[in-house]
Amino acid sequence: MLRLIFAVLVAVSSGDLLAQDRPLPIIDMHLHANRADDNGPPPTYLCPGFEKHAHDPRQPWADTFMALMKKPGCANPLVGAETDEMLMKTTLEILERRNIIGVTSGPLVERWREIGGDRIIPSAAFGFGAQAPSAAMLREWFAAKRYLVFGEVGIQYQGVSPSDARFEPYLAVAEAADVPLGIHIGTGPPGAPYIPGLGSYRARLHSALELEDALVRHPKLRVYIMHAGWPMLDDLLAVLWAHPQVHVDVGVICYALPRKEFHRYLERIVDAGFGSRVMFGSDQMNWPAAIEYCIEAIESATFLAPKQKRDILYDNAARFLRLTPEQIAKHHGR
């Protein structure tokens, strides 16, 4: 009995007992500090793994898609926040309760960082357009540590390959600054080319092979492919084989795809030997519950061993981001 009491006292004094009450940490490599109306007038709703409805082109697809987001055809849709403040508050509450650290980009990231503190790792969103920062501006931001990651890079929405010469100056800046690059390669909203503002989106740019020339030109660049290049699995596996520095995140496909398809895709990546390069990502935009839905998608994967789940949820990203032992200890409550 005395030994048991002594062991408890030692545990309390070392913090180990208290740490057990704290959930194991998770790194979300793909989080957005959006406005509540970024995906249409709030609130919007999204059915996880929703059926991709056949469309009669007599009606504009954008109208059909928005109607589905306002009147979802499922019993338990993900519910969008109605205000910017509620979106931030609800998301940050989930991060705190689940002990999540989010690599976060979007128009309100500075505000989220101010309120969320170290739970928010600020990341510089990028797409070509009138508001696009110059390469020189990015260099200044990275030097000042305003942003610690370069992403989400969404040039697929402008129909631009990551190996295109127009993107070359930005790759050079990220490599020189040793800032990780998170790039959208894979699924966007269904019917993206028929949604206003996304007319240059092309499905062929789902292929991870589009990244290959850029990788060879910038061998020191840390890159992760957002959405894991779904559904171009063979292309993705070829890139992972040829370029061992490349990682992936599972953002959006963890809730936009039917669970069976998501697990099938993830299992193939893991079975091919690339489990150490898969990182958790939610791609939470306007629906905070997507974060926990995606965590459950990893935790429910029966083909993953407990160690593999921890790798995906935290350890792979901690290594990729080069977190210090002190940062890792803090995340674990030690």
Secondary structure, DSSP 8 states (H G I E B T S, - for coil): -HHHHHHHHHHHHHTHHHHHTS---EEEEEEE---TTTTSSS--EE-TT-------TTS-HHHHHHHHHHS-SSSS-EE--SSHHHHHHHHHHHHHHHTEEEEEESTTHHHHHHHHGGGEEEEEEE-SSTT---HHHHHHHHHTTS-SEEEEE-GGGGT--TTSGGGHHHHHHHHHHT--EEEE-S--STTGGGSTT-TT--GGGG-GGGGHHHHHH-TT--EEEEGGGTT-HHHHHHHHHH-TTEEEE-TTHHHHS-HHHHHHHHHHHIIIIIGGGEE----BSS-THHHHHHHHHHHT-TTS-HHHHHIIIIIHHHHHTT--HHHHHHHTT-
